[in-house]
Amino acid sequence: MARRYKFYAAETGTSYRYFFVWSRAVNRPEGQGPGNDYVFVVTPDQKPPFTLRVFVSDRALAAWQLAHGRELDSGEMYAVAKMRLFRALDELPGLRGEWLNLLVDETNIEELLAPLDL
């Protein structure tokens, strides 16, 4: 199956190609609890690709639902994972070492979704 690469020009000046691989329900043992991992393959400026996982915690989804009176649908959950990926691309220079550290939790879900005006 051919992958559909997308492009992102980060605020750091690095250009990235990336594609979405899959998502699945997980229970993170680091105290983050249950949620979903969204896995992306990222290639910075023609360098070797690497994998990044964005963890969207169930606690974040519950907090958003409580504040807005409805659940996020699957497309909106993917959107928040992608917004977290973009934030990391814009702010973190050494992303290769962050493959398990990109989190969407109750402290940042509102901020990540704000530009989408949901």
C-alpha positions as CSV (number, residue, x, y, z in Angstrom):
1,M,0.0,0.0,0.0
2,A,1.4,3.4,-1.0
3,R,1.6,5.9,1.8
4,R,0.2,9.4,1.3
5,Y,2.9,11.8,2.6
6,K,1.8,15.2,3.8
7,F,4.1,18.2,4.3
8,Y,4.6,20.5,7.3
9,A,6.9,23.5,7.5
10,A,7.7,23.9,11.2
11,E,8.4,27.2,12.9
12,T,11.9,26.0,13.5
13,G,12.6,26.2,9.8
14,T,12.7,22.5,9.3
15,S,10.4,21.0,6.6
16,Y,8.8,17.6,7.4
17,R,7.2,14.9,5.4
18,Y,4.9,12.7,7.5
19,F,2.2,10.1,7.3
20,F,-0.2,8.5,9.7
21,V,0.4,4.8,10.3
22,W,-2.3,3.6,12.8
23,S,-4.0,4.2,16.1
24,R,-4.8,1.8,18.8
25,A,-6.1,1.6,22.4
26,V,-3.3,1.3,24.9
27,N,-2.8,1.6,28.7
28,R,0.4,3.5,29.3
29,P,2.2,2.2,32.3
30,E,3.9,5.5,33.0
31,G,0.9,6.6,35.1
32,Q,-0.9,8.1,32.1
33,G,-3.5,5.4,32.1
34,P,-5.7,4.3,29.2
35,G,-6.0,6.1,25.9
36,N,-5.0,5.9,22.3
37,D,-1.7,6.0,20.6
38,Y,-1.6,7.7,17.1
39,V,1.6,6.7,15.3
40,F,3.2,8.9,12.6
41,V,6.3,8.4,10.5
42,V,8.2,11.7,10.2
43,T,11.1,12.6,7.8
44,P,12.8,15.9,8.6
45,D,14.6,17.7,5.7
46,Q,15.5,14.6,3.7
47,K,17.0,12.9,6.7
48,P,16.2,9.3,7.8
49,P,12.6,8.8,8.9
50,F,11.6,8.0,12.5
51,T,8.4,7.1,14.3
52,L,6.5,9.4,16.7
53,R,3.6,8.4,18.9
54,V,1.0,10.8,20.2
55,F,-0.9,9.5,23.2
56,V,-4.4,10.9,23.6
57,S,-5.4,10.1,27.2
58,D,-8.9,9.0,28.1
59,R,-8.7,11.6,30.9
60,A,-8.2,14.4,28.4
61,L,-11.3,13.2,26.4
62,A,-13.4,13.0,29.6
63,A,-12.3,16.6,30.6
64,W,-13.2,17.9,27.1
65,Q,-16.6,16.1,27.2
66,L,-17.4,17.5,30.6
67,A,-16.6,21.1,29.4
68,H,-18.4,20.8,26.1
69,G,-21.3,18.4,26.7
70,R,-20.4,16.0,24.0
71,E,-17.8,13.4,23.0
72,L,-15.1,14.0,20.4
73,D,-15.7,11.9,17.3
74,S,-12.9,9.8,15.8
75,G,-12.0,12.5,13.3
76,E,-11.7,15.1,16.1
77,M,-9.6,12.7,18.1
78,Y,-7.2,12.3,15.1
79,A,-7.2,16.1,14.8
80,V,-6.1,16.6,18.4
81,A,-3.3,14.0,17.9
82,K,-2.2,15.8,14.7
83,M,-2.3,19.2,16.4
84,R,0.0,17.8,19.2
85,L,2.3,16.4,16.5
86,F,2.5,19.9,14.8
87,R,3.2,21.5,18.2
88,A,6.1,19.1,18.7
89,L,7.4,19.8,15.2
90,D,7.3,23.5,15.9
91,E,8.9,23.5,19.3
92,L,11.1,20.5,19.9
93,P,14.5,20.3,18.0
94,G,15.4,16.7,19.1
95,L,12.2,14.8,18.2
96,R,13.9,11.4,17.6
97,G,14.1,11.0,21.4
98,E,10.5,12.0,22.0
99,W,8.8,9.1,20.4
100,L,6.8,8.2,23.5
101,N,6.6,11.7,25.1
102,L,4.0,13.5,23.0
103,L,0.9,13.6,25.2
104,V,-2.6,15.0,24.9
105,D,-3.9,15.2,28.5
106,E,-6.4,17.3,30.5
107,T,-3.9,20.2,30.7
108,N,-3.5,20.8,27.0
109,I,-6.5,19.4,25.1
110,E,-8.4,22.7,25.1
111,E,-5.4,24.7,23.8
112,L,-4.7,22.1,21.1
113,L,-8.3,22.1,19.8
114,A,-8.8,25.9,20.1
115,P,-7.6,26.7,16.6
116,L,-10.1,24.2,15.2
117,D,-13.1,26.0,16.8
118,L,-15.0,22.8,17.8
